[in-house]
């Protein structure tokens, strides 16, 4: 039984890192808590580069996600046919304007 839970911990950690690793720090197996409705993580740090792909004229100074819940399909046969769902609560972001050293005033205004 304990090997089953270890396998599930590793799978959940892999899945979360694959889906959210670009955006969130702290996605390790030791932070994962299995609940009755899925997997829960608490007090995660948002990476400063989480919004970089959107090319917005802002940058993240600090970011926290108080609660992340991952809900997986209930059966092994459903894992490939039904979606996994991610629920976020308490997302706090402190952001400010981003400037590149080679930006001109026109570049900043366009963004």
Phi, psi and omega in degrees: 000319181294328178292328176297315180294322177297318178297317179294321176301314181294318179296315180297318179298315178299313182297314180295318178297321180295316183280322190237357185302333179289338187249334191230139172263153174094022181268063177250163183303327182291340179268357185271130178238124178274126177246183181290336182248013178141208185251137181233142172229148183229150175053059178268152177263132175278132180292145180296339181264009186300328181261002186303322181294343180275350180053043177274156179278034178229159174226148180280127175270315177211151177205140181225141170243114183291323183212130174235125179240130177250122180251115180261154174303150189284331183245158180298325180289336181275347186298332179263349184247340181246150183283151166274147181237140178242127179244131179245139175227145177064057177267115181240127181230128170256116184232159178215174180294145177253138178229138172260150184296336180262010178291139170260170179299324178294320178300314181296317181293323179296324180282000000 
